[in-house]
């Protein structure tokens, strides 16, 4: 059983009250029998009941109002029982009545108060002396009066001396025990203090492990989901890869077919180019021949033109011959006439004239024949000229056409050559494509193999992640077990008196719980200072102290909650109060709160320096952020003020916390903080959004 002053005080009060009630009950029955036997009157009995039971009732009320542990009880006990004892002593008829004081007086040893015993002994002796004086004054003394008085006085003194000596002995024995313990007490206290610090550190470590485990679980869940999606997508990708491989193989076959066709086309184009070159060469010869024919036609035309000129000249000359023949005939005729006129003398001349006439006639006939032949020749020449002109015209047109054909054939030849060159380029490109496609087929086969390996790896990673998630459940269970064990240790340390007001610091948050008149209200505030058992504090809202209300105090100290019951409160103003606590508090380990992922920008203020960060998660008792601020590297144990941007919970835009963990992720610091107070508004918000 652990020592608790209030509990022992309560136990002592109960024992003393119990003995008092038993004595009064016994005497009540005894006097009732005497009243029934006629030895005592009813007025006496009523007075006895009043003086005996009213103090008891008042004491019971006092215990209910002030608590069973109240120290005022023993004073009321002495007064109330003293009045009852004095009444019995002054009205009793037997000498042994004085012994009624000893049972209750013996219970006073429980209070370990020597002065209380001496005051009670003095009051008891005065009552005995008073009874003796009353007997002597009223003349009721007998032969036994003095001996009885002496016995009563001696017994009373001896009993109280024995009580005092017994109490001294008990106190001495207790002090000796305390002295024997005192030598090791400092070590025990130091060890317990270390245990307390270690327990707090363990609680903090467990909290950090739990938070990290929860964050790792969230990450593992995300990895598992991502791996599952990746496995699913990988299967799709593998199907697509296999399909692509099949398509690539099909394309490769088509490319090979196309390459063969292009090779055949290259051969045909080469033949076409050769034939085009041959046709172009032959066409050039035709053009040359046509040009020569055109030139010959031009020469023939020129010759014909010369022939026509000569023909015209012959015709002219023939006309001249005809004129000469006509004139010769005319001269012959004149010569014949002259010969006839001359007679015989002119016969010879007449013969010559006849011959000349005949010659002229023959010449004329020949000229006519020549003219007819020339006319026929002229017609033939005209026809020939027309035919030659038409031939020349056709040769010109043919030449133009041949020139156009030559140009076209030349263009076709050049285009065929270019097309052949381009097809050769295409053929080279197709060979490269075929080569690349073969490489692509090989690469796709390698990709397929790699995808198979990746699929196996992803399946293995997914299985590993599932194993990690299954291990998290066991880890979480062990963490909760450690948390429960350490939590109970914390509570036991609190019950053992090792945690108390000495652990409080200015700046800690508290809650005053008011219970009374069927209502339960809470007022929050912050500690500003303290003495041995008095806490000075500010409340956040107007506070009015009521004497009819019972108050309890709950203070958040690190990772624990201290609870004092039945505290007294005085108010310096409606916002400043003094809290009076007694004894050791009840200590509870702070309970675990649900966490919610929160992706919000935030500002962290520490020692007047502001740093930018990103929220990771939040709960009613803590939060985590990430930041690249170098000042956070060694900030464990520091208090910070957090401001969250664009947070819909307006009451939680500013939060105070203490850093309990800092993880360095390549210059990005993951910071976990514990709030200095538990936030019901954040708890409601998280439960609403997490479900």
Number of C-alpha atoms within 10 A of each C-alpha: 4 9 10 14 13 17 13 14 17 18 15 21 24 17 15 22 19 12 15 22 16 12 15 20 15 11 17 17 11 12 20 17 13 14 16 12 10 10 10 14 14 13 10 13 16 11 12 20 17 13 20 26 19 14 19 20 11 15 20 17 12 16 19 12 10 14 15 19 19 16 16 13 24 18 12 16 21 20 14 20 22 20 16 22 23 21 16 18 22 16 13 13 9 9 15 12 15 23 14 15 21 17 13 20 22 17 18 24 19 16 17 14 14 16 10 17 23 15 12 19 21 15 16 23 18 14 20 21 15 15 18 19 13 14 15 14 10 8 9 10 14 11 7 10 15 13 12 16 17 14 15 20 18 12 15 21 16 12 17 20 15 13 22 20 13 13 20 16 12 14 14 12 12 12 13 12 11 12 12 11 12 13 10 11 13 11 11 13 13 12 12 16 15 12 16 20 12 14 20 19 15 18 24 18 17 19 21 18 18 19 18 14 19 15 17 17 21 14 12 20 16 13 18 21 14 14 21 17 12 18 21 14 14 19 15 12 16 21 13 14 19 16 12 17 20 14 14 20 18 12 18 20 15 13 21 18 12 17 20 15 13 20 18 12 17 20 14 13 21 19 13 18 21 15 13 22 19 13 16 21 15 13 20 19 12 16 20 14 13 19 17 12 18 20 14 13 18 15 12 18 17 12 12 18 14 12 15 18 12 13 19 14 12 17 19 13 14 22 17 13 19 21 15 16 25 17 14 22 23 16 18 26 17 14 23 22 15 17 21 15 13 14 13 11 11 18 16 13 19 25 15 16 26 18 14 21 25 16 16 26 18 13 22 23 14 15 23 16 12 18 20 12 12 19 15 12 16 18 12 12 19 14 12 16 18 12 12 19 16 12 17 21 14 13 20 16 12 18 22 14 13 21 17 12 18 21 15 14 21 19 14 19 21 15 15 21 19 13 18 22 15 14 20 19 12 18 21 15 14 21 17 12 18 20 15 15 21 18 12 18 20 15 14 21 15 12 18 20 13 13 19 15 12 17 19 13 13 19 16 13 18 21 15 13 20 16 11 18 18 12 13 18 13 12 16 16 12 14 19 17 12 15 24 14 14 20 24 15 18 25 22 17 20 20 18 16 16 19 22 21 21 11 10 19 15 13 14 18 22 25 19 21 18 19 15 14 9 6 8 12 11 12 15 18 20 19 21 15 16 18 10 10 13 16 20 19 23 23 19 13 12 11 16 12 14 12 9 10 16 17 23 20 23 19 24 22 19 20 20 18 18 24 20 21 17 15 14 17 21 14 16 10 11 14 15 18 21 18 20 19 21 17 14 21 24 21 26 19 22 18 12 14 15 13 21 18 17 16 13 15 17 22 19 23 16 16 9 9 9 15 17 15 22 20 22 19 18 23 25 23 23 26 25 22 25 22 22 18 15 13 13 22 18 12 17 15 14 14 19 21 17 24 18 20 15 11 16 10 11 11 11 15 14 15 18 18 20 20 21 20 23 21 15 15 10 7 12 16 21 21 23 25 25 26 22 21 22 19 17 12 13 19 18 13 17 19 15 9 9 11 7
